[in-house]
């Protein structure tokens, strides 16, 4: 009886190891296929793009067309400025696009400034609040924080970064695997 249990356990272990071996091989093939797809992709509709001042997030089907660039006092430090990229945001998909979550531009859009000593990555910014609440930039900022854009509709929003000084700001745009696909430099006014 003892030998029978031992043989049964050994058989079970052999089957388990055989199953793991083939599973590993399958995963390796899947990873190789995925890697080949990413490296060999030429279909620009399947990835983010930046062209003619428009950043399009392909997976989310949302485009951010930069229409104007301004600076405002920062909410965090009134002595510093926040650079604001005013945008027309269009949902090209068939489902509502959540600008604060899945279609958040800060996933793929970053900014930096070269100072005297180093290149500094800038943090997403917030503009100082107008006491009367009638600044159009506040409405754009509210759109970014709480809106879902309906399918095939356009809203006005913004992408903002708090600056560290008055040197030019370079904004970079990335694809879905976080590789730079474009950049633009803006002077601080």
N, C-alpha and C positions, 0 to 999 in steps of 0.2 A: 504494500500500500504506500509506504514511504517513497519507494522508487517511482511509483506511478504519479504521485503528487509532484515530485522533483522533475520528472520528465514533462509533465503538463506545464509547470511553471517555466521551464526552459523553452518549451515550444511557444508559450505566450510571449516571453521576452524576445525570442527570435522574430515572431510576427510583428511585434511592436517596433523593433529596430528596423525591420524591412520596410515598414510603413513610414517611419521617419526618414529613411534614406530616400525613398521616392518622393516624399513631400519636399525635402530640401532641393532635390533636383528640379522639381516643378517650379518652386519659388525662384531658383536661380534663373531658369528660362524666362519667367515672367519679368524679373528685374532686367534681364538683358534686353528683352523686347521693349520695355518701357524706356530704357536708356537709349536704345537705337531710335525710338520714336522722337524723344526730346532732341537728340542731336541732329537728326535728319529732317526735322520739321521745316517745311517751307510755306505751309499754309498760314498766312497772316491772320486769317479769321479765327484761328484757334488760340491766339495769344494776344496779350496787350499790345497796343500800338501808341505811338506819339507822333502825330503828323499835323502840320498846319495849326499849331497851338491847341490841338485836341488830343487828350489822353483818353483812350478807350480801354476799359476793362472787359476783355472778351468773355470770360466765364460769367461775369455778372451782367453783361450786356448793357453796361452803363458808360456813357461818354461825358467827359468834363471838358468843355470848350472854354479856354481861358480868354475872356473878353476884355479884361482890364487888370492892371496891377497898381495897387496903392499901398501907402503905409499909414498906420494909425498908432496912437499911443497904446502900449501893451497893458493889459489888465493886471499882469503880474508885477510890472515895474513901470511906473509912469514916465521914467527917464529913458526907457528903451522903447523901440518901435516893433510893431508887428507888421510883417509884409503880408498883404492879402492878395491872393489871386482870385479875382471875381470870375465865376464860372456859370455858364449855362449847362445844366446837368440834364442829360436826356436818357430816359430809360428806353432802350431799344428792344427790350424783352417783352414777354407776355405775362410776367408776374410782377407784383410791386417790388421795388428795389429799396432796401433798407440802407440809407446812407450812413447810419451810425454803426452798422454791423458788417454785413457781407459786402456792400459796395463802398466801404470806407476807403477814401483815396489814400490815407496815410499808410496803408499796407504797402503800396507800391510807389508812392511819391515822397521824396525826401529832399531836404534842403541843407546847405552848408554855407559857411562863410570862412574865407581865409583872413585870419587876423595877422598881427605882426609876428606871432609865435607859432601858430598852428592852424589847421583847418578844423573848424568846429562844426559838429552836427547840430542842426537847429531842432528844437522841439516844436510840436504843433502849438500854435499860438491862439490866444484869445484877446480880442480887442477890448479896450476900456469901454464901459457902458456909458451911453449918453443918458444924462439925468432925465431927459424928456422921453426917452425910449423911441425916438422917431428917426434914428439913424438907419438908413437902408442896409448898412452892413450888419446891423444887429438882426434884421430879418433874415439875411443870408446865413448868418451864423446859426440862428434858430433852426433854419431848414436843415443844416448839416447835423444838428444834434437830435432832432426828433422827427424827421420826416421819412416817409416811404413814398418814393416817386411812382406814380401809377404807370402802367404800361403805355408806351408810345407818347409820353408826356415829357415836358421840359419845365424845370424849375430853376430859380436863381439861387446859387449857393456860393461857397468860397472854400479855398484851401489857404490856411494861414500858418505862419511860422514866426515865433518870437526871435528877433535878431539879437546879436551880441554887441554889434557896433554899426557904424554906417558904411562898412565895406559892402561891395556887391554880393548878392545872394545867388548861389547856383542851385537850381531846382533840378533834381534828376528823376526820371521816370523809369520804372522797371517792368520787366515781363513777369510771367507767372512763376518763373524759377529764380526771380530776384536778380536778373542780369540787367545792367543798364541798357535801355533802348533809346535814350535821348536825354538831353539836358538843355537848359536855357538859363542864362545869367541875367539878373535884373539889378539895376542900380537902385540904391536906397535914396529916396527923395526927402 
